[in-house]
Structures are given as structure tokens and as C-alpha cells.
């Protein structure tokens, strides 16, 4: 049986046809009357109107499809462990590959594509995630990560790659409004962030000119070294957004 369209989808389709049909009919009427200096001006204004209406229609299609994508997107659990030098668990996270593996079929289902571009500025790698709908409308989210040493025992190149993937993961999560659930494993629960993570948050607070006391109060810690692991992703993401808005 053919798929039944909802009343909302039908209404949007009818409205879209009406919006594009009127400028097209007016353009045809002007062309049929012959080209003149006056008609050229009219055509230019009609083309501008047509493009503006087409952009609005594409934006509406994006909003409807994105709402459906959000409804289908599952929760993502942080299960990948990052060890300390002594082998104990420092913190857990959800890798980019796992998140993309979950959302890629849903992106295709709802008519979306995701592309990335990167640049390095001031010892930071910036990843731009562009979410585009088949209707033409697109939206870009950026996220930055400081280039550091990376996980224990990693090389400089691995550290650079880790920063790039880290920023890519944040940009993707921001674009799709994904919140990663922290791992509830007893070994990770209640732990504090690493020294490198604490230094990064402190640097970002300074860079964004945030109130340090207010930030620590919001983080629920007396100092940066005692911020809970499960709070790190949320805090880092909010500082990223504030940094990008400056």
C-alpha cells in the first residue's frame, strides 16, 4: 500500500506548491509579453521573490524533518574507557564512530546529510559540522578542542588526531542535539576529571571571560580538579558554545 501522508505534510506540500506556482506564473506572463527594460526589472524582482520563498519553504521542510529525526534518535551511552597510567579508569565517553553509527541510518531516513570541515587556529582544532536537508536548507555547528598530549602513552600525532576527533564528536552532538548518557559503571561513577581536563576547563573559563566562582558552583565543585567526570562533557560543550559566540 502507498504510504499515507499526514495532514501536516499535505498542508506543507500544498503551501509549497502555491508559493512556487505564483512567482512562476507571473514570470511566464512577463516573458510572454516580450522583453523590455521595464519587464527586465520586473523579472529581477520576481526572481528575488521566488528565491526568498523557496528558501523559506526549504527551511520549513528542514524543521519538519528535523523534528522527526529527533523523535527517532536513541540515547547514546558513554561506554569507552580511558585508562590512567596505572590501568584504572580515568573516565568514559561515547566515541564519534559509535554515535555516527547510530545516527547515520536515521539521517538517511529523514533526508539529511552530514559533512565536516576542519581548521587549526591558536593551537586548537576547529571542526565544522554541516547538517543539510534534501530540500536545500542547511545548518552548521562548530566546536573547538585544544591540541594536547592525548591519552596516556600516545604520540604527538595521536594527540592531534584525538583533538580533531574530540571536536568532531562535539560538533556532531551539537548539530543533532545529542546528549551522551554517562556510564554508570561503579569504577567510573563519582570519579574526578583528569589533570589535563581540569586545565582545559580552566583555560576555557579564562578565555571566555566567565566568572570562575560561578562556573565552579554550577559544576558542583570546590576547584577544577574535583569536578566530577560525568559533568565534564556538559561543561566543556557549554564553554565551547560560549567561545564560538564571542
CORVENKA-V123449 format. One record per run of one state. SS is the DSSP state (helix for helix, strand for strand, loop for the rest). FROM is the first residue (numbers start at 1). TO is the last residue. If there is no record, write none. Layout:
ss:SS from:FROM to:TO
ss:SS from:FROM to:TO
//
This chain:
ss:loop from:1 to:6
ss:helix from:7 to:32
ss:loop from:33 to:36
ss:helix from:37 to:72
ss:loop from:73 to:75
ss:strand from:76 to:77
ss:loop from:78 to:79
ss:strand from:80 to:83
ss:loop from:84 to:88
ss:strand from:89 to:93
ss:loop from:94 to:95
ss:helix from:96 to:109
ss:loop from:110 to:111
ss:strand from:112 to:121
ss:loop from:122 to:123
ss:strand from:124 to:133
ss:loop from:134 to:137
ss:strand from:138 to:146
ss:loop from:147 to:155
ss:helix from:156 to:176
ss:loop from:177 to:179
ss:strand from:180 to:181
ss:loop from:182 to:191
ss:strand from:192 to:192
ss:loop from:193 to:194
ss:helix from:195 to:207
ss:loop from:208 to:211
ss:helix from:212 to:219
ss:loop from:220 to:223
ss:helix from:224 to:226
ss:loop from:227 to:227
ss:strand from:228 to:228
ss:helix from:229 to:245
ss:loop from:246 to:246
//
